């Protein structure tokens, strides 16, 4: 099953035990999701940079994924010309109920199930349980192979590992302490340098650099 970058990132951000976004990623999830949508739009050649301003490009590929399409429409409906830095920080806030829609799409695909429970008999709290754990396992395996075995990676896998670093998810993806240490040392290099060896357009490179800057400047938040 081929998932989009925001879907893969959401699966990695969900804690397998609590069924909610891991606290380590909570501060960074919106920025990382904005970058993930922009990367998908750049891959589809639907956005372009002109004088450091993000603009729509009508002659690219048709965007079929509903959430990625909402991101495209949000840029169009904004009526203003913003820089790439604005959209990497703000795009998901232009999409109503973004996280809910993303989780619902993973439920519709049979990857997650929603479990709703009452707290103190009054308040309800939802958690999202993996229905198809092999999907997340396969994503994690790809990332482990990239960081620990250094094969020739796909552009998408490099983009995803960059998003993992930006979202403070390294500790979630690489549970083993030794592997985690290696991963932390290598993700910055992968994010900023390996992308240069892959055939990729300038806009994707610019978004990638924004993600790389986040890896360098993010202050880790430790789970409670």
Backbone torsions as a table, in degrees:
resi	resn	phi	psi	omega
1	UNK	NA	123.3	-178.6
2	UNK	-91.4	119.0	179.6
3	UNK	-106.2	157.1	174.5
4	UNK	-81.6	162.4	-178.5
5	UNK	-55.2	-43.9	178.6
6	UNK	-61.4	-35.7	179.7
7	UNK	-68.4	-43.5	178.5
8	UNK	-63.1	-42.7	-179.6
9	UNK	-64.6	-39.9	179.0
10	UNK	-63.2	-42.0	178.4
11	UNK	-61.5	-39.5	178.7
12	UNK	-69.8	-31.6	-177.8
13	UNK	-78.0	-22.4	-179.7
14	UNK	-76.4	127.2	177.1
15	UNK	-74.5	129.2	-175.8
16	UNK	-64.3	-25.1	-176.0
17	UNK	-91.5	-44.0	-177.1
18	UNK	-87.5	-22.8	-178.0
19	UNK	74.6	16.1	178.7
20	UNK	-130.3	169.0	179.6
21	UNK	-61.7	130.2	-179.0
22	UNK	-61.3	138.5	-178.4
23	UNK	-54.7	-31.6	-179.1
24	UNK	-61.2	-28.7	-176.4
25	UNK	-97.5	-11.5	-170.1
26	UNK	-56.7	-37.9	-176.5
27	UNK	-73.0	-22.9	-170.9
28	UNK	-111.5	-5.5	-169.4
29	UNK	-64.2	-40.2	-177.3
30	UNK	-67.7	-44.7	176.4
31	UNK	-58.9	-46.5	-176.9
32	UNK	-64.7	-38.0	177.7
33	UNK	-67.8	-38.0	176.3
34	UNK	-59.6	-45.2	178.7
35	UNK	-63.3	-39.4	-179.8
36	UNK	-62.8	-42.3	178.0
37	UNK	-64.9	-44.3	179.6
38	UNK	-62.5	-38.4	177.2
39	UNK	-62.9	-41.3	177.7
40	UNK	-63.9	-40.6	178.9
41	UNK	-67.4	-35.2	177.8
42	UNK	-69.1	-40.7	176.9
43	UNK	-59.5	-39.8	179.8
44	UNK	-79.0	-2.0	179.2
45	UNK	59.4	40.6	179.5
46	UNK	-104.6	-6.5	175.5
47	UNK	-130.4	155.4	179.3
48	UNK	-147.2	159.5	176.8
49	UNK	-102.7	132.3	175.3
50	UNK	-136.2	114.2	-175.9
51	UNK	54.4	42.8	178.7
52	UNK	66.9	13.1	176.9
53	UNK	-108.8	135.9	-179.8
54	UNK	-80.8	127.4	179.5
55	UNK	-130.4	157.7	178.1
56	UNK	-80.8	149.2	177.9
57	UNK	-126.4	116.5	-170.3
58	UNK	-81.3	-12.5	-170.9
59	UNK	-100.5	14.4	179.1
60	UNK	-83.8	-162.1	-178.8
61	UNK	-75.5	154.8	177.2
62	UNK	-71.1	130.5	178.6
63	UNK	-90.5	117.1	-175.8
64	UNK	-103.1	-27.2	-179.5
65	UNK	-68.3	125.5	-174.8
66	UNK	-57.7	-41.6	-177.6
67	UNK	-72.2	-39.2	177.2
68	UNK	-65.3	-37.6	177.3
69	UNK	-64.2	-39.0	177.0
70	UNK	-62.9	-36.3	176.7
71	UNK	-63.7	-42.5	177.7
72	UNK	-62.4	-45.1	-179.5
73	UNK	-67.0	-33.3	178.7
74	UNK	-63.2	-41.7	177.8
75	UNK	-63.8	-41.9	-179.3
76	UNK	-65.8	-43.9	-175.4
77	UNK	-76.7	-15.7	-178.5
78	UNK	-60.1	-29.0	177.8
79	UNK	70.5	5.6	179.9
80	UNK	-128.7	158.2	177.7
81	UNK	-103.7	111.1	-177.3
82	UNK	-111.0	160.7	177.3
83	UNK	-75.9	167.6	177.3
84	UNK	-61.9	-34.6	-179.6
85	UNK	-65.1	-35.2	177.4
86	UNK	-62.2	-48.7	-174.8
87	UNK	-70.6	-32.5	177.2
88	UNK	-66.4	-27.3	179.6
89	UNK	-88.3	-29.6	-164.8
90	UNK	-119.0	-13.4	-167.7
91	UNK	-54.1	-45.7	-176.0
92	UNK	-63.4	-23.5	-180.0
93	UNK	-74.9	-13.6	175.8
94	UNK	-85.3	-10.9	-177.5
95	UNK	-106.7	115.0	-176.5
96	UNK	-64.8	133.3	177.5
97	UNK	54.0	41.9	-174.2
98	UNK	-55.9	-52.9	-176.3
99	UNK	-62.4	-39.9	178.9
100	UNK	-61.9	-44.1	-180.0
101	UNK	-64.7	-38.4	179.7
102	UNK	-66.6	-44.2	177.6
103	UNK	-64.5	-40.3	178.7
104	UNK	-61.9	-36.7	179.6
105	UNK	-65.6	-35.8	177.9
106	UNK	-72.8	-29.8	174.1
107	UNK	-68.7	-45.1	-179.6
108	UNK	-60.7	-29.8	-179.7
109	UNK	-86.0	0.7	177.3
110	UNK	79.2	16.6	-178.2
111	UNK	-91.8	-35.4	178.4
112	UNK	-121.2	157.2	166.6
113	UNK	-127.3	148.3	-177.5
114	UNK	-99.2	130.0	179.0
115	UNK	-118.7	120.1	-176.9
116	UNK	-113.1	127.5	-178.7
117	UNK	-129.7	149.7	177.0
118	UNK	-85.0	138.5	175.7
119	UNK	-109.2	124.2	-176.1
120	UNK	55.7	26.7	176.4
121	UNK	72.0	3.8	-176.1
122	UNK	-122.1	-59.5	-175.3
123	UNK	-86.6	145.5	177.6
124	UNK	-108.0	144.1	179.5
125	UNK	-133.3	132.4	-178.8
126	UNK	-99.6	146.0	169.2
127	UNK	-136.6	156.8	-172.7
128	UNK	-118.3	116.9	-172.9
129	UNK	-106.1	139.0	179.2
130	UNK	-66.9	120.7	175.5
131	UNK	-92.4	-27.8	179.9
132	UNK	-128.2	75.5	-175.9
133	UNK	-59.3	-24.6	-178.9
134	UNK	-63.8	-25.2	178.8
135	UNK	-67.0	-48.1	178.0
136	UNK	-65.9	-38.3	179.4
137	UNK	-61.2	-38.9	-179.8
138	UNK	-67.8	-38.7	177.1
139	UNK	-62.9	-47.1	-179.7
140	UNK	-61.8	-39.7	179.6
141	UNK	-61.0	-42.9	178.0
142	UNK	-58.6	-42.9	-178.0
143	UNK	-70.1	-38.9	177.2
144	UNK	-63.0	-42.1	179.7
145	UNK	-63.5	-40.0	179.9
146	UNK	-64.6	-48.8	-174.0
147	UNK	-77.9	-39.9	-171.6
148	UNK	-95.6	-27.0	-177.3
149	UNK	-112.0	-11.5	176.8
150	UNK	50.5	53.7	174.3
151	UNK	-78.5	179.0	175.0
152	UNK	-75.9	109.7	-172.5
153	UNK	-88.6	162.3	171.4
154	UNK	-82.3	159.1	178.0
155	UNK	-60.1	-39.1	-179.1
156	UNK	-62.8	-40.4	-179.6
157	UNK	-66.6	-38.6	176.7
158	UNK	-64.0	-42.6	177.9
159	UNK	-60.3	-42.6	-177.7
160	UNK	-66.3	-42.6	-179.2
161	UNK	-66.3	-31.5	175.8
162	UNK	-65.5	-41.8	178.1
163	UNK	-65.8	-36.2	176.2
164	UNK	-59.8	-45.0	178.6
165	UNK	-64.4	-43.7	-179.2
166	UNK	-65.4	-30.7	-176.7
167	UNK	-90.9	6.4	178.0
168	UNK	60.7	39.3	-177.4
169	UNK	-106.7	8.4	-177.1
170	UNK	-57.0	-42.2	-179.4
171	UNK	-68.0	-25.4	177.8
172	UNK	-78.2	-38.1	-176.7
173	UNK	-79.7	-36.2	-179.3
174	UNK	-114.3	89.5	-173.8
175	UNK	-72.1	-38.8	-178.7
176	UNK	-65.4	132.7	-174.3
177	UNK	-59.4	-42.2	-179.0
178	UNK	-67.4	-44.1	179.6
179	UNK	-65.6	-36.3	179.6
180	UNK	-63.0	-41.8	179.6
181	UNK	-63.0	-44.4	178.4
182	UNK	-62.6	-43.4	-178.1
183	UNK	-62.6	-44.6	-179.5
184	UNK	-60.7	-37.2	-179.2
185	UNK	-71.7	-30.2	-172.8
186	UNK	-95.9	-23.1	-174.0
187	UNK	-62.6	-41.3	179.4
188	UNK	-60.1	-44.6	179.6
189	UNK	-64.4	-41.1	179.0
190	UNK	-63.6	-45.5	-176.5
191	UNK	-62.0	-41.8	-171.1
192	UNK	-97.3	-25.4	-171.9
193	UNK	-111.9	-41.5	-175.5
194	UNK	-66.7	-27.2	-179.9
195	UNK	-60.5	-27.9	-178.1
196	UNK	-67.9	-23.0	-178.8
197	UNK	-89.4	6.0	-178.0
198	UNK	-116.7	141.7	178.8
199	UNK	-68.6	111.1	-172.0
200	UNK	-153.7	145.5	-176.0
201	UNK	-81.0	168.6	-172.1
202	UNK	-62.5	-38.7	-178.1
203	UNK	-63.3	-45.1	178.1
204	UNK	-59.7	-40.9	178.0
205	UNK	-60.6	-41.4	-179.8
206	UNK	-65.8	-41.2	177.0
207	UNK	-65.0	-41.5	179.2
208	UNK	-59.8	-40.5	178.3
209	UNK	-63.8	-37.0	177.4
210	UNK	-63.1	-39.9	177.0
211	UNK	-66.0	-42.3	179.0
212	UNK	-60.8	-38.9	177.7
213	UNK	-62.7	-36.5	179.1
214	UNK	-66.4	-36.1	177.4
215	UNK	-61.5	-39.0	-176.7
216	UNK	-75.3	-32.9	-172.0
217	UNK	-101.9	-13.4	-176.7
218	UNK	-63.9	138.6	174.2
219	UNK	-97.3	114.6	-176.4
220	UNK	-58.8	141.5	174.6
221	UNK	-114.0	121.5	-178.2
222	UNK	-82.9	139.7	178.1
223	UNK	-61.0	148.7	176.5
224	UNK	-70.7	NA	NA
